[in-house]
Amino acid sequence: MDVQTLQETAEQLVVDGKGILAADESTGTIKRRFDSINVESTENNRRDYRQMLFTTPGASDHISGVILFDETLRQSAVDGTSLVEVINDAGIIPGIKVDTGAKQLAGWPGETVTEGLDGLRERCGEYVELGARFTKWRATYQIGNATPSEACLQANAHALARYAALAQEAGLVPIVEPEVLMDGGHTIDHCDEVTERVLRSVYAALSVQGVLLEGTLLKPNMVLSGNECDNQANVEEVAEQTVRCLRRTVPTTVPGVVFLSGGQSDELATAHLNAMNKLTGTTPWKLSFSYGRALQAAPLKAWSGKPENLSNAQAALLERAAANGAATLGAYH
């Protein structure tokens, strides 16, 4: 493990004015996205779509890194150049999702634990050879009357910590993604309480496993009202409660927090991030983004599987990336 390289890569991913494009949709997820624009989810169509994203002129002004799915890391562009090389040539850092998905937690109906530790050491070694420099692992937590349980918290925290240790052993920066889902009628205060429990459990486990926090990034949910809650917190409330929750739980040595957009609209995800960065007083970590749908919805619709729409789709991506880049500086209007 090269400590200096891990730290440098983590810091490069949260450099001022930039964030991460999450393009690591599984085959099933991207099929649903393609279904929405009536495009068949073939290997070539997936390649063409992602190549369109990665070759957007000026993208590196606002995007520091891109998270890939296993298939994409192995694909080549139409001209035969590997997509990893295309990404590197654009001045963007390639990363890879390494978990194999959230599965039912045995004995705890309705709760999940993320799998993928088996064979992860070997996969990380291969991903390094293929050109990846950072990784991501997502755990999910459902807010309910009795959930998440302590069993769910501990199982996912342990898996996230073992993943992070194995990633760093291979020389990859681990993005740790504990996502408290916004599904349900819970209040923002309930989300705050659960998010704090989740983050405390994760950082306790990372400490036990000896993970170098300076060489990690956190990808959490924002503290939000549930999507079925009658009383929706406003942008300023979300910003204040999210930052306060992070201050209580995230060690100062973590270089950056790259939020997931988690079902928010494009504009709202940007507004929330911007409001956090406008709060008085500096935070010990950079507050940035690692958005999937909130960056991709507009370009996906503009592209619609037609080569002649390439420039319009890239313009749509650049617009969303620039808006979020500005939000990392509290300068989005």
BALOBA-1460 file (C-alpha; in Angstrom, 3 decimals):
// residues 333
<rec num="1" residu="m" x="0.000" y="0.000" z="0.000"/>
<rec num="2" residu="d" x="1.495" y="3.316" z="-1.152"/>
<rec num="3" residu="v" x="0.140" y="5.772" z="1.402"/>
<rec num="4" residu="q" x="1.187" y="8.863" z="-0.540"/>
<rec num="5" residu="t" x="-0.444" y="7.707" z="-3.768"/>
<rec num="6" residu="l" x="-3.689" y="6.829" z="-1.985"/>
<rec num="7" residu="q" x="-3.815" y="10.251" z="-0.350"/>
<rec num="8" residu="e" x="-2.983" y="12.074" z="-3.582"/>
<rec num="9" residu="t" x="-5.645" y="10.213" z="-5.567"/>
<rec num="10" residu="a" x="-8.302" y="10.844" z="-2.908"/>
<rec num="11" residu="e" x="-7.450" y="14.543" z="-2.865"/>
<rec num="12" residu="q" x="-7.488" y="14.767" z="-6.677"/>
<rec num="13" residu="l" x="-11.012" y="13.344" z="-6.716"/>
<rec num="14" residu="v" x="-12.305" y="16.202" z="-4.533"/>
<rec num="15" residu="v" x="-10.266" y="19.054" z="-5.968"/>
<rec num="16" residu="d" x="-12.112" y="22.392" z="-5.872"/>
<rec num="17" residu="g" x="-14.843" y="22.752" z="-8.466"/>
<rec num="18" residu="k" x="-14.966" y="19.074" z="-9.451"/>
<rec num="19" residu="g" x="-16.784" y="15.879" z="-8.519"/>
<rec num="20" residu="i" x="-17.369" y="12.325" z="-9.670"/>
<rec num="21" residu="l" x="-19.596" y="10.947" z="-12.425"/>
<rec num="22" residu="a" x="-21.156" y="7.651" z="-11.298"/>
<rec num="23" residu="a" x="-21.572" y="5.593" z="-14.493"/>
<rec num="24" residu="d" x="-21.488" y="2.212" z="-12.770"/>
<rec num="25" residu="e" x="-25.080" y="1.119" z="-13.383"/>
<rec num="26" residu="s" x="-25.490" y="-2.644" z="-13.405"/>
<rec num="27" residu="t" x="-26.763" y="-4.305" z="-16.575"/>
<rec num="28" residu="g" x="-30.265" y="-4.424" z="-15.095"/>
<rec num="29" residu="t" x="-30.268" y="-0.779" z="-14.032"/>
<rec num="30" residu="i" x="-29.004" y="0.583" z="-17.334"/>
<rec num="31" residu="k" x="-31.606" y="-1.547" z="-19.147"/>
<rec num="32" residu="r" x="-34.307" y="0.315" z="-17.223"/>
<rec num="33" residu="r" x="-32.683" y="3.625" z="-18.162"/>
<rec num="34" residu="f" x="-32.538" y="2.585" z="-21.817"/>
<rec num="35" residu="d" x="-36.138" y="1.350" z="-21.703"/>
<rec num="36" residu="s" x="-37.177" y="4.894" z="-20.767"/>
<rec num="37" residu="i" x="-35.794" y="6.166" z="-24.101"/>
<rec num="38" residu="n" x="-36.807" y="3.077" z="-26.136"/>
<rec num="39" residu="v" x="-33.231" y="1.939" z="-26.765"/>
<rec num="40" residu="e" x="-32.245" y="-1.728" z="-26.609"/>
<rec num="41" residu="s" x="-29.644" y="-2.442" z="-23.925"/>
<rec num="42" residu="t" x="-27.009" y="-4.178" z="-26.041"/>
<rec num="43" residu="e" x="-23.281" y="-4.216" z="-25.248"/>
<rec num="44" residu="n" x="-22.577" y="-1.865" z="-28.163"/>
<rec num="45" residu="n" x="-25.342" y="0.571" z="-27.189"/>
<rec num="46" residu="r" x="-24.072" y="0.664" z="-23.620"/>
<rec num="47" residu="r" x="-20.567" y="1.284" z="-24.968"/>
<rec num="48" residu="d" x="-21.751" y="4.049" z="-27.305"/>
<rec num="49" residu="y" x="-23.687" y="5.795" z="-24.556"/>
<rec num="50" residu="r" x="-20.828" y="5.739" z="-22.071"/>
<rec num="51" residu="q" x="-18.286" y="6.712" z="-24.716"/>
<rec num="52" residu="m" x="-20.485" y="9.741" z="-25.402"/>
<rec num="53" residu="l" x="-20.267" y="10.693" z="-21.712"/>
<rec num="54" residu="f" x="-16.509" y="10.167" z="-21.433"/>
<rec num="55" residu="t" x="-15.638" y="12.133" z="-24.578"/>
<rec num="56" residu="t" x="-17.665" y="15.231" z="-23.691"/>
<rec num="57" residu="p" x="-15.425" y="18.232" z="-24.487"/>
<rec num="58" residu="g" x="-14.631" y="20.181" z="-21.316"/>
<rec num="59" residu="a" x="-15.942" y="17.485" z="-18.961"/>
<rec num="60" residu="s" x="-12.671" y="17.397" z="-17.009"/>
<rec num="61" residu="d" x="-13.220" y="21.031" z="-16.012"/>
<rec num="62" residu="h" x="-15.944" y="19.787" z="-13.661"/>
<rec num="63" residu="i" x="-15.496" y="15.994" z="-13.388"/>
<rec num="64" residu="s" x="-12.496" y="14.544" z="-11.571"/>
<rec num="65" residu="g" x="-13.319" y="10.856" z="-11.759"/>
<rec num="66" residu="v" x="-15.784" y="8.352" z="-13.202"/>
<rec num="67" residu="i" x="-17.013" y="5.143" z="-11.557"/>
<rec num="68" residu="l" x="-17.361" y="2.286" z="-14.040"/>
<rec num="69" residu="f" x="-19.171" y="-1.038" z="-14.151"/>
<rec num="70" residu="d" x="-17.017" y="-4.153" z="-14.711"/>
<rec num="71" residu="e" x="-18.149" y="-4.451" z="-18.349"/>
<rec num="72" residu="t" x="-17.204" y="-0.857" z="-19.139"/>
<rec num="73" residu="l" x="-13.720" y="-1.152" z="-17.654"/>
<rec num="74" residu="r" x="-13.026" y="-3.918" z="-20.204"/>
<rec num="75" residu="q" x="-14.610" y="-2.260" z="-23.243"/>
<rec num="76" residu="s" x="-12.994" y="-0.396" z="-26.108"/>
<rec num="77" residu="a" x="-14.246" y="2.659" z="-27.958"/>
<rec num="78" residu="v" x="-15.436" y="2.388" z="-31.576"/>
<rec num="79" residu="d" x="-11.886" y="3.098" z="-32.824"/>
<rec num="80" residu="g" x="-10.426" y="0.302" z="-30.679"/>
<rec num="81" residu="t" x="-8.989" y="2.496" z="-27.918"/>
<rec num="82" residu="s" x="-9.795" y="1.147" z="-24.458"/>
<rec num="83" residu="l" x="-12.376" y="3.229" z="-22.623"/>
<rec num="84" residu="v" x="-9.941" y="3.494" z="-19.706"/>
<rec num="85" residu="e" x="-7.464" y="5.169" z="-22.056"/>
<rec num="86" residu="v" x="-10.223" y="7.453" z="-23.353"/>
<rec num="87" residu="i" x="-10.979" y="8.498" z="-19.770"/>
<rec num="88" residu="n" x="-7.319" y="9.044" z="-18.905"/>
<rec num="89" residu="d" x="-6.776" y="11.070" z="-22.083"/>
<rec num="90" residu="a" x="-9.682" y="13.295" z="-21.025"/>
<rec num="91" residu="g" x="-7.872" y="14.056" z="-17.744"/>
<rec num="92" residu="i" x="-10.337" y="12.067" z="-15.632"/>
<rec num="93" residu="i" x="-9.522" y="9.317" z="-13.112"/>
<rec num="94" residu="p" x="-11.116" y="5.891" z="-13.786"/>
<rec num="95" residu="g" x="-12.685" y="3.960" z="-10.920"/>
<rec num="96" residu="i" x="-14.681" y="0.743" z="-10.536"/>
<rec num="97" residu="k" x="-17.650" y="-0.517" z="-8.513"/>
<rec num="98" residu="v" x="-16.586" y="-3.746" z="-6.801"/>
<rec num="99" residu="d" x="-19.577" y="-4.936" z="-4.763"/>
<rec num="100" residu="t" x="-21.978" y="-7.540" z="-6.166"/>
<rec num="101" residu="g" x="-25.166" y="-5.989" z="-4.827"/>
<rec num="102" residu="a" x="-27.354" y="-5.799" z="-1.733"/>
<rec num="103" residu="k" x="-28.939" y="-9.125" z="-0.761"/>
<rec num="104" residu="q" x="-31.456" y="-10.068" z="1.926"/>
<rec num="105" residu="l" x="-29.861" y="-10.147" z="5.375"/>
<rec num="106" residu="a" x="-30.470" y="-13.651" z="6.726"/>
<rec num="107" residu="g" x="-32.794" y="-13.597" z="9.711"/>
<rec num="108" residu="w" x="-33.778" y="-9.958" z="9.241"/>
<rec num="109" residu="p" x="-36.661" y="-9.656" z="6.762"/>
<rec num="110" residu="g" x="-36.680" y="-6.437" z="4.758"/>
<rec num="111" residu="e" x="-33.048" y="-5.594" z="5.494"/>
<rec num="112" residu="t" x="-30.024" y="-6.075" z="3.261"/>
<rec num="113" residu="v" x="-26.302" y="-6.674" z="3.408"/>
<rec num="114" residu="t" x="-24.030" y="-6.001" z="0.454"/>
<rec num="115" residu="e" x="-22.060" y="-8.962" z="-0.866"/>
<rec num="116" residu="g" x="-18.871" y="-9.252" z="-2.909"/>
<rec num="117" residu="l" x="-16.014" y="-9.892" z="-0.465"/>
<rec num="118" residu="d" x="-15.312" y="-13.376" z="-1.858"/>
<rec num="119" residu="g" x="-12.515" y="-13.064" z="-4.404"/>
<rec num="120" residu="l" x="-12.269" y="-9.301" z="-3.919"/>
<rec num="121" residu="r" x="-8.491" y="-9.331" z="-3.375"/>
<rec num="122" residu="e" x="-7.976" y="-10.966" z="-6.765"/>
<rec num="123" residu="r" x="-10.514" y="-8.707" z="-8.494"/>
<rec num="124" residu="c" x="-8.882" y="-5.587" z="-7.083"/>
<rec num="125" residu="g" x="-5.530" y="-6.771" z="-8.397"/>
<rec num="126" residu="e" x="-7.040" y="-7.282" z="-11.843"/>
<rec num="127" residu="y" x="-8.775" y="-3.893" z="-11.762"/>
<rec num="128" residu="v" x="-5.443" y="-2.198" z="-11.029"/>
<rec num="129" residu="e" x="-3.955" y="-3.917" z="-14.093"/>
<rec num="130" residu="l" x="-6.933" y="-2.721" z="-16.160"/>
<rec num="131" residu="g" x="-6.248" y="0.858" z="-15.077"/>
<rec num="132" residu="a" x="-8.630" y="1.591" z="-12.191"/>
<rec num="133" residu="r" x="-7.374" y="3.908" z="-9.453"/>
<rec num="134" residu="f" x="-10.308" y="3.976" z="-7.053"/>
<rec num="135" residu="t" x="-13.259" y="1.786" z="-6.087"/>
<rec num="136" residu="k" x="-16.772" y="1.960" z="-4.668"/>
<rec num="137" residu="w" x="-18.935" y="-0.283" z="-2.466"/>
<rec num="138" residu="r" x="-22.552" y="0.582" z="-1.605"/>
<rec num="139" residu="a" x="-24.544" y="-0.533" z="1.428"/>
<rec num="140" residu="t" x="-28.223" y="0.327" z="1.864"/>
<rec num="141" residu="y" x="-30.353" y="0.930" z="4.953"/>
<rec num="142" residu="q" x="-34.143" y="1.199" z="5.081"/>
<rec num="143" residu="i" x="-35.745" y="3.501" z="7.659"/>
<rec num="144" residu="g" x="-38.741" y="1.919" z="9.391"/>
<rec num="145" residu="n" x="-40.234" y="1.560" z="12.860"/>
<rec num="146" residu="a" x="-37.583" y="-0.950" z="13.889"/>
<rec num="147" residu="t" x="-35.048" y="-0.586" z="11.083"/>
<rec num="148" residu="p" x="-32.229" y="-0.437" z="10.494"/>
<rec num="149" residu="s" x="-31.469" y="-3.046" z="13.138"/>
<rec num="150" residu="e" x="-28.147" y="-3.256" z="14.925"/>
<rec num="151" residu="a" x="-27.538" y="-6.495" z="13.010"/>
<rec num="152" residu="c" x="-27.921" y="-4.631" z="9.715"/>
<rec num="153" residu="l" x="-25.626" y="-1.820" z="10.863"/>
<rec num="154" residu="q" x="-22.901" y="-4.185" z="12.023"/>
<rec num="155" residu="a" x="-23.046" y="-6.508" z="8.995"/>
<rec num="156" residu="n" x="-22.751" y="-3.671" z="6.513"/>
<rec num="157" residu="a" x="-20.135" y="-1.756" z="8.496"/>
<rec num="158" residu="h" x="-17.941" y="-4.854" z="8.655"/>
<rec num="159" residu="a" x="-18.324" y="-5.500" z="4.915"/>
<rec num="160" residu="l" x="-17.535" y="-1.860" z="4.051"/>
<rec num="161" residu="a" x="-14.436" y="-1.947" z="6.259"/>
<rec num="162" residu="r" x="-13.139" y="-5.256" z="4.872"/>
<rec num="163" residu="y" x="-13.713" y="-3.958" z="1.340"/>
<rec num="164" residu="a" x="-11.862" y="-0.716" z="2.098"/>
<rec num="165" residu="a" x="-8.891" y="-2.575" z="3.581"/>
<rec num="166" residu="l" x="-8.639" y="-4.888" z="0.556"/>
<rec num="167" residu="a" x="-8.941" y="-1.978" z="-1.885"/>
<rec num="168" residu="q" x="-6.149" y="-0.065" z="-0.161"/>
<rec num="169" residu="e" x="-3.981" y="-3.175" z="-0.039"/>
<rec num="170" residu="a" x="-4.201" y="-3.222" z="-3.849"/>
<rec num="171" residu="g" x="-3.445" y="0.501" z="-4.099"/>
<rec num="172" residu="l" x="-7.008" y="1.608" z="-4.837"/>
<rec num="173" residu="v" x="-8.790" y="4.462" z="-3.041"/>
<rec num="174" residu="p" x="-12.038" y="3.080" z="-1.559"/>
<rec num="175" residu="i" x="-15.192" y="5.162" z="-1.709"/>
<rec num="176" residu="v" x="-17.316" y="4.005" z="1.217"/>
<rec num="177" residu="e" x="-21.027" y="4.375" z="0.400"/>
<rec num="178" residu="p" x="-23.494" y="3.780" z="3.244"/>
<rec num="179" residu="e" x="-26.849" y="4.923" z="1.826"/>
<rec num="180" residu="v" x="-29.813" y="5.542" z="4.098"/>
<rec num="181" residu="l" x="-32.663" y="5.268" z="1.599"/>
<rec num="182" residu="m" x="-35.162" y="8.104" z="1.261"/>
<rec num="183" residu="d" x="-38.075" y="5.705" z="0.678"/>
<rec num="184" residu="g" x="-40.835" y="6.140" z="3.269"/>
<rec num="185" residu="g" x="-42.703" y="8.690" z="5.322"/>
<rec num="186" residu="h" x="-39.995" y="9.442" z="7.895"/>
<rec num="187" residu="t" x="-39.146" y="12.993" z="8.953"/>
<rec num="188" residu="i" x="-35.802" y="14.684" z="8.381"/>
<rec num="189" residu="d" x="-35.093" y="14.313" z="12.114"/>
<rec num="190" residu="h" x="-35.596" y="10.547" z="11.897"/>
<rec num="191" residu="c" x="-33.252" y="10.423" z="8.888"/>
<rec num="192" residu="d" x="-30.699" y="12.446" z="10.861"/>
<rec num="193" residu="e" x="-30.847" y="10.001" z="13.768"/>
<rec num="194" residu="v" x="-30.443" y="6.934" z="11.532"/>
<rec num="195" residu="t" x="-27.693" y="8.487" z="9.410"/>
<rec num="196" residu="e" x="-25.708" y="9.281" z="12.552"/>
<rec num="197" residu="r" x="-26.037" y="5.672" z="13.771"/>
<rec num="198" residu="v" x="-24.972" y="4.352" z="10.383"/>
<rec num="199" residu="l" x="-21.926" y="6.606" z="10.069"/>
<rec num="200" residu="r" x="-20.783" y="5.913" z="13.620"/>
<rec num="201" residu="s" x="-20.931" y="2.156" z="12.964"/>
<rec num="202" residu="v" x="-19.029" y="2.513" z="9.672"/>
<rec num="203" residu="y" x="-16.173" y="4.580" z="11.093"/>
<rec num="204" residu="a" x="-15.855" y="2.295" z="14.116"/>
<rec num="205" residu="a" x="-15.451" y="-0.669" z="11.751"/>
<rec num="206" residu="l" x="-12.980" y="1.169" z="9.505"/>
<rec num="207" residu="s" x="-10.887" y="1.876" z="12.581"/>
<rec num="208" residu="v" x="-10.945" y="-1.770" z="13.690"/>
<rec num="209" residu="q" x="-9.767" y="-2.888" z="10.230"/>
<rec num="210" residu="g" x="-6.920" y="-0.355" z="10.151"/>
<rec num="211" residu="v" x="-8.147" y="1.518" z="7.084"/>
<rec num="212" residu="l" x="-6.139" y="4.654" z="6.244"/>
<rec num="213" residu="l" x="-8.833" y="7.344" z="6.353"/>
<rec num="214" residu="e" x="-6.653" y="9.849" z="4.470"/>
<rec num="215" residu="g" x="-6.865" y="7.506" z="1.493"/>
<rec num="216" residu="t" x="-10.667" y="7.115" z="1.473"/>
<rec num="217" residu="l" x="-13.738" y="9.112" z="0.494"/>
<rec num="218" residu="l" x="-17.225" y="8.940" z="2.004"/>
<rec num="219" residu="k" x="-20.283" y="8.748" z="-0.266"/>
<rec num="220" residu="p" x="-23.293" y="9.219" z="2.031"/>
<rec num="221" residu="n" x="-26.915" y="10.159" z="1.604"/>
<rec num="222" residu="m" x="-27.982" y="13.685" z="2.446"/>
<rec num="223" residu="v" x="-30.177" y="14.070" z="5.530"/>
<rec num="224" residu="l" x="-33.612" y="14.367" z="3.911"/>
<rec num="225" residu="s" x="-37.297" y="13.956" z="4.645"/>
<rec num="226" residu="g" x="-38.662" y="10.622" z="3.380"/>
<rec num="227" residu="n" x="-40.160" y="10.855" z="-0.094"/>
<rec num="228" residu="e" x="-43.623" y="10.115" z="1.375"/>
<rec num="229" residu="c" x="-43.322" y="12.551" z="4.290"/>
<rec num="230" residu="d" x="-45.999" y="15.254" z="4.290"/>
<rec num="231" residu="n" x="-43.582" y="17.816" z="5.730"/>
<rec num="232" residu="q" x="-40.676" y="18.153" z="3.291"/>
<rec num="233" residu="a" x="-37.626" y="19.959" z="4.698"/>
<rec num="234" residu="n" x="-36.459" y="22.915" z="2.624"/>
<rec num="235" residu="v" x="-33.024" y="23.289" z="1.020"/>
<rec num="236" residu="e" x="-31.511" y="25.219" z="3.927"/>
<rec num="237" residu="e" x="-32.773" y="22.705" z="6.516"/>
<rec num="238" residu="v" x="-31.315" y="19.806" z="4.523"/>
<rec num="239" residu="a" x="-27.965" y="21.570" z="4.211"/>
<rec num="240" residu="e" x="-27.754" y="22.465" z="7.896"/>
<rec num="241" residu="q" x="-28.809" y="19.057" z="9.238"/>
<rec num="242" residu="t" x="-26.596" y="17.153" z="6.819"/>
<rec num="243" residu="v" x="-23.466" y="19.137" z="7.684"/>
<rec num="244" residu="r" x="-24.240" y="18.954" z="11.404"/>
<rec num="245" residu="c" x="-24.639" y="15.168" z="11.181"/>
<rec num="246" residu="l" x="-21.334" y="14.826" z="9.318"/>
<rec num="247" residu="r" x="-19.534" y="17.022" z="11.845"/>
<rec num="248" residu="r" x="-20.679" y="14.646" z="14.599"/>
<rec num="249" residu="t" x="-19.536" y="11.491" z="12.850"/>
<rec num="250" residu="v" x="-16.915" y="11.894" z="10.099"/>
<rec num="251" residu="p" x="-13.256" y="12.105" z="11.185"/>
<rec num="252" residu="t" x="-11.376" y="15.208" z="10.099"/>
<rec num="253" residu="t" x="-8.728" y="13.139" z="8.306"/>
<rec num="254" residu="v" x="-11.188" y="12.074" z="5.575"/>
<rec num="255" residu="p" x="-10.323" y="14.229" z="2.511"/>
<rec num="256" residu="g" x="-13.809" y="14.515" z="1.103"/>
<rec num="257" residu="v" x="-17.503" y="13.707" z="1.211"/>
<rec num="258" residu="v" x="-18.987" y="12.992" z="-2.234"/>
<rec num="259" residu="f" x="-22.753" y="12.859" z="-1.890"/>
<rec num="260" residu="l" x="-25.036" y="10.524" z="-3.791"/>
<rec num="261" residu="s" x="-28.103" y="12.104" z="-5.354"/>
<rec num="262" residu="g" x="-30.361" y="9.259" z="-4.185"/>
<rec num="263" residu="g" x="-33.634" y="9.878" z="-5.972"/>
<rec num="264" residu="q" x="-33.526" y="13.676" z="-5.844"/>
<rec num="265" residu="s" x="-34.226" y="15.724" z="-8.952"/>
<rec num="266" residu="d" x="-31.204" y="17.073" z="-10.838"/>
<rec num="267" residu="e" x="-31.830" y="20.617" z="-9.669"/>
<rec num="268" residu="l" x="-32.536" y="19.735" z="-6.034"/>
<rec num="269" residu="a" x="-29.376" y="17.638" z="-5.664"/>
<rec num="270" residu="t" x="-27.361" y="20.604" z="-6.951"/>
<rec num="271" residu="a" x="-29.201" y="23.113" z="-4.752"/>
<rec num="272" residu="h" x="-28.629" y="21.028" z="-1.616"/>
<rec num="273" residu="l" x="-24.884" y="20.680" z="-2.307"/>
<rec num="274" residu="n" x="-24.596" y="24.389" z="-3.066"/>
<rec num="275" residu="a" x="-26.385" y="25.330" z="0.170"/>
<rec num="276" residu="m" x="-24.016" y="23.162" z="2.212"/>
<rec num="277" residu="n" x="-20.994" y="24.871" z="0.689"/>
<rec num="278" residu="k" x="-22.491" y="28.290" z="1.401"/>
<rec num="279" residu="l" x="-22.855" y="27.633" z="5.138"/>
<rec num="280" residu="t" x="-20.633" y="29.799" z="7.307"/>
<rec num="281" residu="g" x="-17.541" y="28.111" z="8.699"/>
<rec num="282" residu="t" x="-15.303" y="25.709" z="6.840"/>
<rec num="283" residu="t" x="-15.634" y="21.939" z="7.094"/>
<rec num="284" residu="p" x="-12.542" y="19.744" z="7.568"/>
<rec num="285" residu="w" x="-13.433" y="17.756" z="4.439"/>
<rec num="286" residu="k" x="-14.389" y="18.881" z="0.922"/>
<rec num="287" residu="l" x="-18.110" y="18.583" z="0.138"/>
<rec num="288" residu="s" x="-18.564" y="17.363" z="-3.425"/>
<rec num="289" residu="f" x="-20.687" y="15.016" z="-5.516"/>
<rec num="290" residu="s" x="-20.701" y="11.507" z="-6.937"/>
<rec num="291" residu="y" x="-23.899" y="11.682" z="-8.939"/>
<rec num="292" residu="g" x="-25.341" y="9.135" z="-11.344"/>
<rec num="293" residu="r" x="-28.857" y="9.899" z="-12.441"/>
<rec num="294" residu="a" x="-28.629" y="13.570" z="-11.423"/>
<rec num="295" residu="l" x="-25.839" y="14.021" z="-13.986"/>
<rec num="296" residu="q" x="-27.055" y="11.541" z="-16.585"/>
<rec num="297" residu="a" x="-30.838" y="12.034" z="-16.860"/>
<rec num="298" residu="a" x="-30.592" y="15.053" z="-19.170"/>
<rec num="299" residu="p" x="-27.892" y="13.674" z="-21.517"/>
<rec num="300" residu="l" x="-29.596" y="10.261" z="-21.666"/>
<rec num="301" residu="k" x="-32.838" y="11.846" z="-22.833"/>
<rec num="302" residu="a" x="-31.034" y="14.127" z="-25.282"/>
<rec num="303" residu="w" x="-29.053" y="11.210" z="-26.749"/>
<rec num="304" residu="s" x="-31.969" y="8.754" z="-27.140"/>
<rec num="305" residu="g" x="-29.679" y="6.280" z="-28.895"/>
<rec num="306" residu="k" x="-29.179" y="8.429" z="-32.010"/>
<rec num="307" residu="p" x="-25.654" y="9.323" z="-33.206"/>
<rec num="308" residu="e" x="-26.879" y="12.641" z="-34.584"/>
<rec num="309" residu="n" x="-27.817" y="13.698" z="-31.028"/>
<rec num="310" residu="l" x="-24.265" y="13.315" z="-29.733"/>
<rec num="311" residu="s" x="-23.411" y="17.013" z="-29.400"/>
<rec num="312" residu="n" x="-26.746" y="17.873" z="-27.766"/>
<rec num="313" residu="a" x="-26.319" y="15.044" z="-25.263"/>
<rec num="314" residu="q" x="-22.777" y="16.121" z="-24.422"/>
<rec num="315" residu="a" x="-23.933" y="19.715" z="-23.980"/>
<rec num="316" residu="a" x="-26.594" y="18.490" z="-21.537"/>
<rec num="317" residu="l" x="-23.981" y="16.587" z="-19.510"/>
<rec num="318" residu="l" x="-21.627" y="19.550" z="-19.483"/>
<rec num="319" residu="e" x="-24.402" y="21.834" z="-18.239"/>
<rec num="320" residu="r" x="-25.219" y="19.553" z="-15.290"/>
<rec num="321" residu="a" x="-21.525" y="18.940" z="-14.515"/>
<rec num="322" residu="a" x="-20.782" y="22.681" z="-14.539"/>
<rec num="323" residu="a" x="-23.728" y="23.372" z="-12.231"/>
<rec num="324" residu="n" x="-22.538" y="20.790" z="-9.715"/>
<rec num="325" residu="g" x="-18.927" y="21.919" z="-10.024"/>
<rec num="326" residu="a" x="-20.111" y="25.408" z="-9.087"/>
<rec num="327" residu="a" x="-22.108" y="23.941" z="-6.191"/>
<rec num="328" residu="t" x="-18.910" y="22.492" z="-4.683"/>
<rec num="329" residu="l" x="-17.791" y="26.104" z="-4.304"/>
<rec num="330" residu="g" x="-21.166" y="27.441" z="-3.130"/>
<rec num="331" residu="a" x="-21.286" y="29.430" z="-6.377"/>
<rec num="332" residu="y" x="-24.302" y="27.870" z="-8.132"/>
<rec num="333" residu="h" x="-27.069" y="30.318" z="-9.057"/>
